[in-house]
Every structure is written in C-alpha cells, then in structure tokens.
C-alpha cells in the first residue's frame, strides 16, 4: 500500500531489503539502496538464567536464520549474559 501511495503521489519510503522481491518489477527500477551508513539491526533472544530448554532456543535461532537472507546475516552469535 505504501509503495502504491508513493508511486501515485511521489516521495520516498524506506522498505526492508527482504521485501524488494515483493514489489512489481516495473517499480524495482526506482529502488536505491542505503549505502552510508549501511543499515543494520540486531536480533536478540532474551531468556532467564535458569532456563533449561537450550534445544528450544536453538530451534528459535534456526527459524530466525531461515527468515533472514544469509547475505544479511553476520555469523556471530554472542552468548553473553547481562545481569539485570
């Protein structure tokens, strides 16, 4: 919907790179990447210190990795715990 509004009325919008393939090919010619600074996001998984179902956490991590294209993933998984 946002893309259609921009197409009809002009302007700009920021859309996730994972959605570019969902845009009509005729509109894709107008897409420009953000190059400086390179956009990024951090996905965090927070759980209790005494949580014992590590296998379930790994299932969640694997599911998130399937959604995010591999070229957009850093292969760093931090196992740091922060005491609150």
N, CA, C and O atoms as a Maestro MAE file, in Angstrom:
{
 s_m_m2io_version
 :::
 2.0.0
}

f_m_ct {
 s_m_title
 :::
 protein
 m_atom[336] {
  # First column is atom index #
  i_m_mmod_type
  r_m_x_coord
  r_m_y_coord
  r_m_z_coord
  i_m_residue_number
  s_m_chain_name
  s_m_pdb_residue_name
  s_m_pdb_atom_name
  i_m_atomic_number
  :::
  1 25 0.817 -1.191 0.000 1 A "UNK " " N  " 7
  2 3 0.000 0.000 0.000 1 A "UNK " " CA " 6
  3 2 0.870 1.268 0.000 1 A "UNK " " C  " 6
  4 15 0.615 2.216 -0.743 1 A "UNK " " O  " 8
  5 25 1.893 1.256 0.848 2 A "UNK " " N  " 7
  6 3 2.781 2.416 0.923 2 A "UNK " " CA " 6
  7 2 3.466 2.664 -0.420 2 A "UNK " " C  " 6
  8 15 3.594 3.808 -0.858 2 A "UNK " " O  " 8
  9 25 3.900 1.597 -1.063 3 A "UNK " " N  " 7
  10 3 4.572 1.729 -2.360 3 A "UNK " " CA " 6
  11 2 3.615 2.323 -3.390 3 A "UNK " " C  " 6
  12 15 4.024 3.155 -4.200 3 A "UNK " " O  " 8
  13 25 2.360 1.913 -3.372 4 A "UNK " " N  " 7
  14 3 1.378 2.454 -4.314 4 A "UNK " " CA " 6
  15 2 1.144 3.933 -4.074 4 A "UNK " " C  " 6
  16 15 1.026 4.707 -5.024 4 A "UNK " " O  " 8
  17 25 1.075 4.337 -2.804 5 A "UNK " " N  " 7
  18 3 0.902 5.760 -2.488 5 A "UNK " " CA " 6
  19 2 2.082 6.575 -2.994 5 A "UNK " " C  " 6
  20 15 1.903 7.654 -3.560 5 A "UNK " " O  " 8
  21 25 3.282 6.059 -2.789 6 A "UNK " " N  " 7
  22 3 4.479 6.759 -3.269 6 A "UNK " " CA " 6
  23 2 4.468 6.835 -4.794 6 A "UNK " " C  " 6
  24 15 4.781 7.878 -5.369 6 A "UNK " " O  " 8
  25 25 4.112 5.743 -5.440 7 A "UNK " " N  " 7
  26 3 4.090 5.705 -6.899 7 A "UNK " " CA " 6
  27 2 3.088 6.709 -7.467 7 A "UNK " " C  " 6
  28 15 3.363 7.355 -8.478 7 A "UNK " " O  " 8
  29 25 1.945 6.839 -6.830 8 A "UNK " " N  " 7
  30 3 0.900 7.737 -7.328 8 A "UNK " " CA " 6
  31 2 1.155 9.199 -6.975 8 A "UNK " " C  " 6
  32 15 0.843 10.090 -7.765 8 A "UNK " " O  " 8
  33 25 1.718 9.450 -5.795 9 A "UNK " " N  " 7
  34 3 1.835 10.823 -5.306 9 A "UNK " " CA " 6
  35 2 3.261 11.345 -5.240 9 A "UNK " " C  " 6
  36 15 3.476 12.521 -4.950 9 A "UNK " " O  " 8
  37 25 4.232 10.487 -5.504 10 A "UNK " " N  " 7
  38 3 5.627 10.904 -5.398 10 A "UNK " " CA " 6
  39 2 6.127 10.791 -3.972 10 A "UNK " " C  " 6
  40 15 5.350 10.581 -3.041 10 A "UNK " " O  " 8
  41 25 7.404 10.931 -3.818 11 A "UNK " " N  " 7
  42 3 8.006 10.857 -2.491 11 A "UNK " " CA " 6
  43 2 8.942 9.678 -2.379 11 A "UNK " " C  " 6
  44 15 9.318 9.058 -3.374 11 A "UNK " " O  " 8
  45 25 9.312 9.379 -1.137 12 A "UNK " " N  " 7
  46 3 10.226 8.279 -0.862 12 A "UNK " " CA " 6
  47 2 9.723 7.488 0.330 12 A "UNK " " C  " 6
  48 15 8.971 7.989 1.166 12 A "UNK " " O  " 8
  49 25 10.156 6.243 0.385 13 A "UNK " " N  " 7
  50 3 9.859 5.376 1.526 13 A "UNK " " CA " 6
  51 2 11.045 4.462 1.752 13 A "UNK " " C  " 6
  52 15 11.767 4.118 0.816 13 A "UNK " " O  " 8
  53 25 11.235 4.079 2.976 14 A "UNK " " N  " 7
  54 3 12.258 3.093 3.308 14 A "UNK " " CA " 6
  55 2 11.545 1.767 3.504 14 A "UNK " " C  " 6
  56 15 10.626 1.648 4.314 14 A "UNK " " O  " 8
  57 25 11.990 0.768 2.741 15 A "UNK " " N  " 7
  58 3 11.384 -0.556 2.853 15 A "UNK " " CA " 6
  59 2 12.487 -1.573 3.161 15 A "UNK " " C  " 6
  60 15 13.636 -1.382 2.760 15 A "UNK " " O  " 8
  61 25 12.147 -2.631 3.859 16 A "UNK " " N  " 7
  62 3 13.162 -3.652 4.151 16 A "UNK " " CA " 6
  63 2 13.651 -4.327 2.876 16 A "UNK " " C  " 6
  64 15 12.877 -4.554 1.946 16 A "UNK " " O  " 8
  65 25 14.923 -4.641 2.841 17 A "UNK " " N  " 7
  66 3 15.504 -5.300 1.677 17 A "UNK " " CA " 6
  67 2 14.832 -6.643 1.407 17 A "UNK " " C  " 6
  68 15 14.748 -7.086 0.262 17 A "UNK " " O  " 8
  69 25 14.356 -7.283 2.467 18 A "UNK " " N  " 7
  70 3 13.691 -8.572 2.298 18 A "UNK " " CA " 6
  71 2 12.360 -8.459 1.560 18 A "UNK " " C  " 6
  72 15 11.794 -9.479 1.166 18 A "UNK " " O  " 8
  73 25 11.848 -7.244 1.365 19 A "UNK " " N  " 7
  74 3 10.575 -7.043 0.678 19 A "UNK " " CA " 6
  75 2 10.725 -6.599 -0.773 19 A "UNK " " C  " 6
  76 15 9.731 -6.466 -1.486 19 A "UNK " " O  " 8
  77 25 11.949 -6.369 -1.212 20 A "UNK " " N  " 7
  78 3 12.174 -5.874 -2.574 20 A "UNK " " CA " 6
  79 2 11.580 -6.820 -3.619 20 A "UNK " " C  " 6
  80 15 11.014 -6.361 -4.611 20 A "UNK " " O  " 8
  81 25 11.700 -8.117 -3.413 21 A "UNK " " N  " 7
  82 3 11.172 -9.080 -4.382 21 A "UNK " " CA " 6
  83 2 9.653 -9.074 -4.462 21 A "UNK " " C  " 6
  84 15 9.088 -9.627 -5.405 21 A "UNK " " O  " 8
  85 25 8.982 -8.464 -3.498 22 A "UNK " " N  " 7
  86 3 7.523 -8.402 -3.489 22 A "UNK " " CA " 6
  87 2 6.987 -7.205 -4.282 22 A "UNK " " C  " 6
  88 15 5.782 -7.094 -4.510 22 A "UNK " " O  " 8
  89 25 7.877 -6.325 -4.693 23 A "UNK " " N  " 7
  90 3 7.486 -5.123 -5.421 23 A "UNK " " CA " 6
  91 2 7.435 -5.425 -6.915 23 A "UNK " " C  " 6
  92 15 8.248 -6.190 -7.435 23 A "UNK " " O  " 8
  93 25 6.480 -4.819 -7.589 24 A "UNK " " N  " 7
  94 3 6.367 -5.021 -9.031 24 A "UNK " " CA " 6
  95 2 7.691 -4.716 -9.718 24 A "UNK " " C  " 6
  96 15 8.392 -3.776 -9.344 24 A "UNK " " O  " 8
  97 25 8.028 -5.518 -10.725 25 A "UNK " " N  " 7
  98 3 9.296 -5.328 -11.436 25 A "UNK " " CA " 6
  99 2 9.414 -3.928 -12.032 25 A "UNK " " C  " 6
  100 15 10.503 -3.353 -12.049 25 A "UNK " " O  " 8
  101 25 8.312 -3.381 -12.518 26 A "UNK " " N  " 7
  102 3 8.358 -2.040 -13.113 26 A "UNK " " CA " 6
  103 2 8.715 -0.980 -12.069 26 A "UNK " " C  " 6
  104 15 9.251 0.069 -12.426 26 A "UNK " " O  " 8
  105 25 8.434 -1.228 -10.801 27 A "UNK " " N  " 7
  106 3 8.754 -0.275 -9.747 27 A "UNK " " CA " 6
  107 2 10.153 -0.501 -9.195 27 A "UNK " " C  " 6
  108 15 10.733 0.400 -8.589 27 A "UNK " " O  " 8
  109 25 10.705 -1.704 -9.400 28 A "UNK " " N  " 7
  110 3 12.014 -2.015 -8.833 28 A "UNK " " CA " 6
  111 2 13.127 -1.157 -9.420 28 A "UNK " " C  " 6
  112 15 14.175 -0.994 -8.795 28 A "UNK " " O  " 8
  113 25 12.916 -0.613 -10.602 29 A "UNK " " N  " 7
  114 3 13.934 0.251 -11.214 29 A "UNK " " CA " 6
  115 2 14.165 1.522 -10.394 29 A "UNK " " C  " 6
  116 15 15.200 2.173 -10.540 29 A "UNK " " O  " 8
  117 25 13.218 1.874 -9.542 30 A "UNK " " N  " 7
  118 3 13.319 3.099 -8.745 30 A "UNK " " CA " 6
  119 2 13.928 2.856 -7.365 30 A "UNK " " C  " 6
  120 15 14.118 3.795 -6.593 30 A "UNK " " O  " 8
  121 25 14.229 1.617 -7.063 31 A "UNK " " N  " 7
  122 3 14.762 1.284 -5.736 31 A "UNK " " CA " 6
  123 2 16.242 1.627 -5.669 31 A "UNK " " C  " 6
  124 15 17.013 1.302 -6.571 31 A "UNK " " O  " 8
  125 25 16.618 2.282 -4.595 32 A "UNK " " N  " 7
  126 3 18.019 2.640 -4.361 32 A "UNK " " CA " 6
  127 2 18.406 2.148 -2.971 32 A "UNK " " C  " 6
  128 15 17.654 2.341 -2.016 32 A "UNK " " O  " 8
  129 25 19.561 1.521 -2.848 33 A "UNK " " N  " 7
  130 3 19.991 1.053 -1.520 33 A "UNK " " CA " 6
  131 2 20.509 2.210 -0.672 33 A "UNK " " C  " 6
  132 15 20.980 3.218 -1.200 33 A "UNK " " O  " 8
  133 25 20.420 2.058 0.611 34 A "UNK " " N  " 7
  134 3 21.053 2.995 1.541 34 A "UNK " " CA " 6
  135 2 22.478 2.499 1.710 34 A "UNK " " C  " 6
  136 15 22.699 1.376 2.164 34 A "UNK " " O  " 8
  137 25 23.450 3.333 1.344 35 A "UNK " " N  " 7
  138 3 24.838 2.867 1.353 35 A "UNK " " CA " 6
  139 2 25.691 3.447 2.478 35 A "UNK " " C  " 6
  140 15 26.675 2.826 2.880 35 A "UNK " " O  " 8
  141 25 25.339 4.609 2.986 36 A "UNK " " N  " 7
  142 3 26.167 5.200 4.032 36 A "UNK " " CA " 6
  143 2 25.303 6.000 4.992 36 A "UNK " " C  " 6
  144 15 24.748 7.026 4.599 36 A "UNK " " O  " 8
  145 25 25.177 5.579 6.191 37 A "UNK " " N  " 7
  146 3 25.723 4.366 6.785 37 A "UNK " " CA " 6
  147 2 24.896 3.144 6.375 37 A "UNK " " C  " 6
  148 15 23.702 3.259 6.099 37 A "UNK " " O  " 8
  149 25 25.530 1.996 6.339 38 A "UNK " " N  " 7
  150 3 24.847 0.764 5.975 38 A "UNK " " CA " 6
  151 2 23.833 0.429 7.081 38 A "UNK " " C  " 6
  152 15 24.196 0.342 8.254 38 A "UNK " " O  " 8
  153 25 22.568 0.244 6.699 39 A "UNK " " N  " 7
  154 3 21.570 -0.067 7.730 39 A "UNK " " CA " 6
  155 2 21.800 -1.467 8.303 39 A "UNK " " C  " 6
  156 15 22.241 -2.376 7.600 39 A "UNK " " O  " 8
  157 25 21.495 -1.618 9.577 40 A "UNK " " N  " 7
  158 3 21.623 -2.924 10.217 40 A "UNK " " CA " 6
  159 2 20.668 -3.013 11.389 40 A "UNK " " C  " 6
  160 15 20.156 -2.006 11.879 40 A "UNK " " O  " 8
  161 25 20.446 -4.214 11.817 41 A "UNK " " N  " 7
  162 3 19.641 -4.413 13.015 41 A "UNK " " CA " 6
  163 2 20.198 -5.601 13.773 41 A "UNK " " C  " 6
  164 15 20.871 -6.468 13.216 41 A "UNK " " O  " 8
  165 25 19.898 -5.611 15.043 42 A "UNK " " N  " 7
  166 3 20.342 -6.696 15.905 42 A "UNK " " CA " 6
  167 2 19.116 -7.436 16.404 42 A "UNK " " C  " 6
  168 15 18.150 -6.823 16.861 42 A "UNK " " O  " 8
  169 25 19.160 -8.738 16.315 43 A "UNK " " N  " 7
  170 3 18.084 -9.564 16.839 43 A "UNK " " CA " 6
  171 2 18.608 -10.199 18.111 43 A "UNK " " C  " 6
  172 15 19.659 -10.840 18.103 43 A "UNK " " O  " 8
  173 25 17.879 -10.025 19.203 44 A "UNK " " N  " 7
  174 3 18.310 -10.569 20.486 44 A "UNK " " CA " 6
  175 2 17.300 -11.581 20.998 44 A "UNK " " C  " 6
  176 15 16.095 -11.442 20.787 44 A "UNK " " O  " 8
  177 25 17.797 -12.571 21.655 45 A "UNK " " N  " 7
  178 3 16.973 -13.582 22.295 45 A "UNK " " CA " 6
  179 2 17.270 -13.501 23.786 45 A "UNK " " C  " 6
  180 15 18.393 -13.757 24.221 45 A "UNK " " O  " 8
  181 25 16.271 -13.150 24.547 46 A "UNK " " N  " 7
  182 3 16.455 -12.947 25.981 46 A "UNK " " CA " 6
  183 2 15.700 -14.043 26.720 46 A "UNK " " C  " 6
  184 15 14.537 -14.325 26.431 46 A "UNK " " O  " 8
  185 25 16.383 -14.649 27.674 47 A "UNK " " N  " 7
  186 3 15.753 -15.710 28.446 47 A "UNK " " CA " 6
  187 2 16.323 -15.703 29.859 47 A "UNK " " C  " 6
  188 15 17.351 -15.083 30.129 47 A "UNK " " O  " 8
  189 25 15.636 -16.401 30.749 48 A "UNK " " N  " 7
  190 3 16.061 -16.453 32.145 48 A "UNK " " CA " 6
  191 2 17.347 -17.258 32.297 48 A "UNK " " C  " 6
  192 15 17.601 -18.199 31.546 48 A "UNK " " O  " 8
  193 25 18.133 -16.878 33.263 49 A "UNK " " N  " 7
  194 3 19.410 -17.540 33.518 49 A "UNK " " CA " 6
  195 2 19.223 -19.036 33.796 49 A "UNK " " C  " 6
  196 15 20.071 -19.848 33.426 49 A "UNK " " O  " 8
  197 25 18.130 -19.391 34.437 50 A "UNK " " N  " 7
  198 3 17.906 -20.786 34.800 50 A "UNK " " CA " 6
  199 2 17.066 -21.545 33.765 50 A "UNK " " C  " 6
  200 15 16.576 -22.636 34.054 50 A "UNK " " O  " 8
  201 25 16.898 -20.982 32.570 51 A "UNK " " N  " 7
  202 3 16.131 -21.646 31.504 51 A "UNK " " CA " 6
  203 2 16.906 -22.868 31.033 51 A "UNK " " C  " 6
  204 15 18.077 -22.755 30.670 51 A "UNK " " O  " 8
  205 25 16.269 -24.034 31.034 52 A "UNK " " N  " 7
  206 3 16.996 -25.278 30.771 52 A "UNK " " CA " 6
  207 2 16.734 -25.880 29.394 52 A "UNK " " C  " 6
  208 15 17.320 -26.908 29.056 52 A "UNK " " O  " 8
  209 25 15.877 -25.268 28.604 53 A "UNK " " N  " 7
  210 3 15.499 -25.836 27.313 53 A "UNK " " CA " 6
  211 2 16.343 -25.243 26.182 53 A "UNK " " C  " 6
  212 15 15.826 -24.571 25.290 53 A "UNK " " O  " 8
  213 25 17.637 -25.503 26.237 54 A "UNK " " N  " 7
  214 3 18.554 -24.957 25.242 54 A "UNK " " CA " 6
  215 2 18.175 -25.399 23.831 54 A "UNK " " C  " 6
  216 15 18.341 -24.635 22.881 54 A "UNK " " O  " 8
  217 25 17.677 -26.601 23.685 55 A "UNK " " N  " 7
  218 3 17.291 -27.109 22.370 55 A "UNK " " CA " 6
  219 2 16.172 -26.256 21.771 55 A "UNK " " C  " 6
  220 15 16.171 -26.003 20.566 55 A "UNK " " O  " 8
  221 25 15.231 -25.815 22.586 56 A "UNK " " N  " 7
  222 3 14.157 -24.949 22.084 56 A "UNK " " CA " 6
  223 2 14.701 -23.598 21.640 56 A "UNK " " C  " 6
  224 15 14.238 -23.035 20.648 56 A "UNK " " O  " 8
  225 25 15.681 -23.078 22.368 57 A "UNK " " N  " 7
  226 3 16.298 -21.812 21.972 57 A "UNK " " CA " 6
  227 2 16.993 -21.957 20.626 57 A "UNK " " C  " 6
  228 15 16.929 -21.056 19.789 57 A "UNK " " O  " 8
  229 25 17.654 -23.086 20.418 58 A "UNK " " N  " 7
  230 3 18.320 -23.327 19.139 58 A "UNK " " CA " 6
  231 2 17.319 -23.423 17.998 58 A "UNK " " C  " 6
  232 15 17.619 -23.000 16.882 58 A "UNK " " O  " 8
  233 25 16.139 -23.970 18.254 59 A "UNK " " N  " 7
  234 3 15.088 -24.034 17.235 59 A "UNK " " CA " 6
  235 2 14.649 -22.624 16.849 59 A "UNK " " C  " 6
  236 15 14.447 -22.335 15.669 59 A "UNK " " O  " 8
  237 25 14.502 -21.754 17.832 60 A "UNK " " N  " 7
  238 3 14.110 -20.362 17.561 60 A "UNK " " CA " 6
  239 2 15.201 -19.670 16.749 60 A "UNK " " C  " 6
  240 15 14.898 -18.987 15.771 60 A "UNK " " O  " 8
  241 25 16.455 -19.834 17.136 61 A "UNK " " N  " 7
  242 3 17.570 -19.222 16.404 61 A "UNK " " CA " 6
  243 2 17.585 -19.710 14.956 61 A "UNK " " C  " 6
  244 15 17.744 -18.912 14.032 61 A "UNK " " O  " 8
  245 25 17.421 -21.005 14.758 62 A "UNK " " N  " 7
  246 3 17.419 -21.561 13.401 62 A "UNK " " CA " 6
  247 2 16.255 -21.028 12.573 62 A "UNK " " C  " 6
  248 15 16.405 -20.773 11.378 62 A "UNK " " O  " 8
  249 25 15.089 -20.858 13.209 63 A "UNK " " N  " 7
  250 3 13.924 -20.322 12.500 63 A "UNK " " CA " 6
  251 2 14.172 -18.878 12.058 63 A "UNK " " C  " 6
  252 15 13.831 -18.503 10.936 63 A "UNK " " O  " 8
  253 25 14.759 -18.080 12.930 64 A "UNK " " N  " 7
  254 3 15.067 -16.690 12.573 64 A "UNK " " CA " 6
  255 2 16.068 -16.653 11.424 64 A "UNK " " C  " 6
  256 15 15.945 -15.831 10.516 64 A "UNK " " O  " 8
  257 25 17.057 -17.540 11.461 65 A "UNK " " N  " 7
  258 3 18.064 -17.579 10.394 65 A "UNK " " CA " 6
  259 2 17.454 -17.940 9.041 65 A "UNK " " C  " 6
  260 15 17.961 -17.497 8.011 65 A "UNK " " O  " 8
  261 25 16.391 -18.723 9.016 66 A "UNK " " N  " 7
  262 3 15.768 -19.075 7.739 66 A "UNK " " CA " 6
  263 2 15.007 -17.899 7.145 66 A "UNK " " C  " 6
  264 15 14.819 -17.837 5.930 66 A "UNK " " O  " 8
  265 25 14.573 -16.978 7.974 67 A "UNK " " N  " 7
  266 3 13.816 -15.815 7.510 67 A "UNK " " CA " 6
  267 2 14.752 -14.751 6.939 67 A "UNK " " C  " 6
  268 15 14.421 -14.091 5.953 67 A "UNK " " O  " 8
  269 25 15.907 -14.589 7.554 68 A "UNK " " N  " 7
  270 3 16.852 -13.551 7.149 68 A "UNK " " CA " 6
  271 2 17.787 -14.122 6.086 68 A "UNK " " C  " 6
  272 15 18.437 -15.139 6.327 68 A "UNK " " O  " 8
  273 25 17.867 -13.487 4.913 69 A "UNK " " N  " 7
  274 3 18.772 -13.991 3.868 69 A "UNK " " CA " 6
  275 2 20.206 -14.109 4.391 69 A "UNK " " C  " 6
  276 15 20.662 -13.261 5.158 69 A "UNK " " O  " 8
  277 25 20.905 -15.153 3.978 70 A "UNK " " N  " 7
  278 3 22.247 -15.426 4.509 70 A "UNK " " CA " 6
  279 2 23.219 -14.274 4.260 70 A "UNK " " C  " 6
  280 15 24.111 -14.036 5.075 70 A "UNK " " O  " 8
  281 25 23.063 -13.565 3.163 71 A "UNK " " N  " 7
  282 3 23.939 -12.436 2.886 71 A "UNK " " CA " 6
  283 2 23.758 -11.276 3.841 71 A "UNK " " C  " 6
  284 15 24.607 -10.386 3.905 71 A "UNK " " O  " 8
  285 25 22.665 -11.274 4.581 72 A "UNK " " N  " 7
  286 3 22.397 -10.204 5.532 72 A "UNK " " CA " 6
  287 2 22.752 -10.612 6.961 72 A "UNK " " C  " 6
  288 15 22.621 -9.814 7.890 72 A "UNK " " O  " 8
  289 25 23.194 -11.833 7.131 73 A "UNK " " N  " 7
  290 3 23.498 -12.332 8.465 73 A "UNK " " CA " 6
  291 2 24.976 -12.216 8.762 73 A "UNK " " C  " 6
  292 15 25.821 -12.511 7.916 73 A "UNK " " O  " 8
  293 25 25.273 -11.789 9.953 74 A "UNK " " N  " 7
  294 3 26.630 -11.902 10.459 74 A "UNK " " CA " 6
  295 2 26.679 -13.253 11.146 74 A "UNK " " C  " 6
  296 15 25.720 -13.652 11.807 74 A "UNK " " O  " 8
  297 25 27.753 -13.936 11.000 75 A "UNK " " N  " 7
  298 3 27.840 -15.269 11.593 75 A "UNK " " CA " 6
  299 2 28.316 -15.218 13.042 75 A "UNK " " C  " 6
  300 15 28.996 -16.130 13.513 75 A "UNK " " O  " 8
  301 25 27.956 -14.159 13.736 76 A "UNK " " N  " 7
  302 3 28.369 -14.002 15.122 76 A "UNK " " CA " 6
  303 2 27.149 -14.179 16.010 76 A "UNK " " C  " 6
  304 15 26.157 -13.458 15.900 76 A "UNK " " O  " 8
  305 25 27.254 -15.137 16.873 77 A "UNK " " N  " 7
  306 3 26.206 -15.325 17.881 77 A "UNK " " CA " 6
  307 2 26.879 -15.136 19.224 77 A "UNK " " C  " 6
  308 15 27.786 -15.882 19.594 77 A "UNK " " O  " 8
  309 25 26.429 -14.138 19.940 78 A "UNK " " N  " 7
  310 3 27.038 -13.832 21.223 78 A "UNK " " CA " 6
  311 2 26.284 -14.593 22.315 78 A "UNK " " C  " 6
  312 15 25.054 -14.635 22.327 78 A "UNK " " O  " 8
  313 25 27.027 -15.174 23.203 79 A "UNK " " N  " 7
  314 3 26.431 -15.886 24.311 79 A "UNK " " CA " 6
  315 2 26.568 -15.137 25.619 79 A "UNK " " C  " 6
  316 15 26.635 -15.738 26.691 79 A "UNK " " O  " 8
  317 25 26.609 -13.837 25.521 80 A "UNK " " N  " 7
  318 3 26.817 -13.017 26.711 80 A "UNK " " CA " 6
  319 2 25.551 -12.933 27.538 80 A "UNK " " C  " 6
  320 15 24.439 -12.881 27.012 80 A "UNK " " O  " 8
  321 25 25.744 -12.922 28.818 81 A "UNK " " N  " 7
  322 3 24.611 -12.754 29.726 81 A "UNK " " CA " 6
  323 2 24.794 -11.443 30.467 81 A "UNK " " C  " 6
  324 15 25.884 -11.129 30.944 81 A "UNK " " O  " 8
  325 25 23.734 -10.697 30.554 82 A "UNK " " N  " 7
  326 3 23.769 -9.432 31.272 82 A "UNK " " CA " 6
  327 2 22.854 -9.560 32.481 82 A "UNK " " C  " 6
  328 15 21.672 -9.877 32.343 82 A "UNK " " O  " 8
  329 25 23.385 -9.320 33.630 83 A "UNK " " N  " 7
  330 3 22.611 -9.429 34.854 83 A "UNK " " CA " 6
  331 2 21.750 -8.191 35.034 83 A "UNK " " C  " 6
  332 15 22.254 -7.070 34.972 83 A "UNK " " O  " 8
  333 25 20.467 -8.380 35.254 84 A "UNK " " N  " 7
  334 3 19.554 -7.247 35.448 84 A "UNK " " CA " 6
  335 2 19.188 -7.122 36.911 84 A "UNK " " C  " 6
  336 15 18.428 -6.229 37.283 84 A "UNK " " O  " 8
  :::
 }
 m_bond[335] {
  # First column is bond index #
  i_m_from
  i_m_to
  i_m_order
  :::
  1 1 2 1
  2 2 3 1
  3 3 4 2
  4 3 5 1
  5 5 6 1
  6 6 7 1
  7 7 8 2
  8 7 9 1
  9 9 10 1
  10 10 11 1
  11 11 12 2
  12 11 13 1
  13 13 14 1
  14 14 15 1
  15 15 16 2
  16 15 17 1
  17 17 18 1
  18 18 19 1
  19 19 20 2
  20 19 21 1
  21 21 22 1
  22 22 23 1
  23 23 24 2
  24 23 25 1
  25 25 26 1
  26 26 27 1
  27 27 28 2
  28 27 29 1
  29 29 30 1
  30 30 31 1
  31 31 32 2
  32 31 33 1
  33 33 34 1
  34 34 35 1
  35 35 36 2
  36 35 37 1
  37 37 38 1
  38 38 39 1
  39 39 40 2
  40 39 41 1
  41 41 42 1
  42 42 43 1
  43 43 44 2
  44 43 45 1
  45 45 46 1
  46 46 47 1
  47 47 48 2
  48 47 49 1
  49 49 50 1
  50 50 51 1
  51 51 52 2
  52 51 53 1
  53 53 54 1
  54 54 55 1
  55 55 56 2
  56 55 57 1
  57 57 58 1
  58 58 59 1
  59 59 60 2
  60 59 61 1
  61 61 62 1
  62 62 63 1
  63 63 64 2
  64 63 65 1
  65 65 66 1
  66 66 67 1
  67 67 68 2
  68 67 69 1
  69 69 70 1
  70 70 71 1
  71 71 72 2
  72 71 73 1
  73 73 74 1
  74 74 75 1
  75 75 76 2
  76 75 77 1
  77 77 78 1
  78 78 79 1
  79 79 80 2
  80 79 81 1
  81 81 82 1
  82 82 83 1
  83 83 84 2
  84 83 85 1
  85 85 86 1
  86 86 87 1
  87 87 88 2
  88 87 89 1
  89 89 90 1
  90 90 91 1
  91 91 92 2
  92 91 93 1
  93 93 94 1
  94 94 95 1
  95 95 96 2
  96 95 97 1
  97 97 98 1
  98 98 99 1
  99 99 100 2
  100 99 101 1
  101 101 102 1
  102 102 103 1
  103 103 104 2
  104 103 105 1
  105 105 106 1
  106 106 107 1
  107 107 108 2
  108 107 109 1
  109 109 110 1
  110 110 111 1
  111 111 112 2
  112 111 113 1
  113 113 114 1
  114 114 115 1
  115 115 116 2
  116 115 117 1
  117 117 118 1
  118 118 119 1
  119 119 120 2
  120 119 121 1
  121 121 122 1
  122 122 123 1
  123 123 124 2
  124 123 125 1
  125 125 126 1
  126 126 127 1
  127 127 128 2
  128 127 129 1
  129 129 130 1
  130 130 131 1
  131 131 132 2
  132 131 133 1
  133 133 134 1
  134 134 135 1
  135 135 136 2
  136 135 137 1
  137 137 138 1
  138 138 139 1
  139 139 140 2
  140 139 141 1
  141 141 142 1
  142 142 143 1
  143 143 144 2
  144 143 145 1
  145 145 146 1
  146 146 147 1
  147 147 148 2
  148 147 149 1
  149 149 150 1
  150 150 151 1
  151 151 152 2
  152 151 153 1
  153 153 154 1
  154 154 155 1
  155 155 156 2
  156 155 157 1
  157 157 158 1
  158 158 159 1
  159 159 160 2
  160 159 161 1
  161 161 162 1
  162 162 163 1
  163 163 164 2
  164 163 165 1
  165 165 166 1
  166 166 167 1
  167 167 168 2
  168 167 169 1
  169 169 170 1
  170 170 171 1
  171 171 172 2
  172 171 173 1
  173 173 174 1
  174 174 175 1
  175 175 176 2
  176 175 177 1
  177 177 178 1
  178 178 179 1
  179 179 180 2
  180 179 181 1
  181 181 182 1
  182 182 183 1
  183 183 184 2
  184 183 185 1
  185 185 186 1
  186 186 187 1
  187 187 188 2
  188 187 189 1
  189 189 190 1
  190 190 191 1
  191 191 192 2
  192 191 193 1
  193 193 194 1
  194 194 195 1
  195 195 196 2
  196 195 197 1
  197 197 198 1
  198 198 199 1
  199 199 200 2
  200 199 201 1
  201 201 202 1
  202 202 203 1
  203 203 204 2
  204 203 205 1
  205 205 206 1
  206 206 207 1
  207 207 208 2
  208 207 209 1
  209 209 210 1
  210 210 211 1
  211 211 212 2
  212 211 213 1
  213 213 214 1
  214 214 215 1
  215 215 216 2
  216 215 217 1
  217 217 218 1
  218 218 219 1
  219 219 220 2
  220 219 221 1
  221 221 222 1
  222 222 223 1
  223 223 224 2
  224 223 225 1
  225 225 226 1
  226 226 227 1
  227 227 228 2
  228 227 229 1
  229 229 230 1
  230 230 231 1
  231 231 232 2
  232 231 233 1
  233 233 234 1
  234 234 235 1
  235 235 236 2
  236 235 237 1
  237 237 238 1
  238 238 239 1
  239 239 240 2
  240 239 241 1
  241 241 242 1
  242 242 243 1
  243 243 244 2
  244 243 245 1
  245 245 246 1
  246 246 247 1
  247 247 248 2
  248 247 249 1
  249 249 250 1
  250 250 251 1
  251 251 252 2
  252 251 253 1
  253 253 254 1
  254 254 255 1
  255 255 256 2
  256 255 257 1
  257 257 258 1
  258 258 259 1
  259 259 260 2
  260 259 261 1
  261 261 262 1
  262 262 263 1
  263 263 264 2
  264 263 265 1
  265 265 266 1
  266 266 267 1
  267 267 268 2
  268 267 269 1
  269 269 270 1
  270 270 271 1
  271 271 272 2
  272 271 273 1
  273 273 274 1
  274 274 275 1
  275 275 276 2
  276 275 277 1
  277 277 278 1
  278 278 279 1
  279 279 280 2
  280 279 281 1
  281 281 282 1
  282 282 283 1
  283 283 284 2
  284 283 285 1
  285 285 286 1
  286 286 287 1
  287 287 288 2
  288 287 289 1
  289 289 290 1
  290 290 291 1
  291 291 292 2
  292 291 293 1
  293 293 294 1
  294 294 295 1
  295 295 296 2
  296 295 297 1
  297 297 298 1
  298 298 299 1
  299 299 300 2
  300 299 301 1
  301 301 302 1
  302 302 303 1
  303 303 304 2
  304 303 305 1
  305 305 306 1
  306 306 307 1
  307 307 308 2
  308 307 309 1
  309 309 310 1
  310 310 311 1
  311 311 312 2
  312 311 313 1
  313 313 314 1
  314 314 315 1
  315 315 316 2
  316 315 317 1
  317 317 318 1
  318 318 319 1
  319 319 320 2
  320 319 321 1
  321 321 322 1
  322 322 323 1
  323 323 324 2
  324 323 325 1
  325 325 326 1
  326 326 327 1
  327 327 328 2
  328 327 329 1
  329 329 330 1
  330 330 331 1
  331 331 332 2
  332 331 333 1
  333 333 334 1
  334 334 335 1
  335 335 336 2
  :::
 }
}
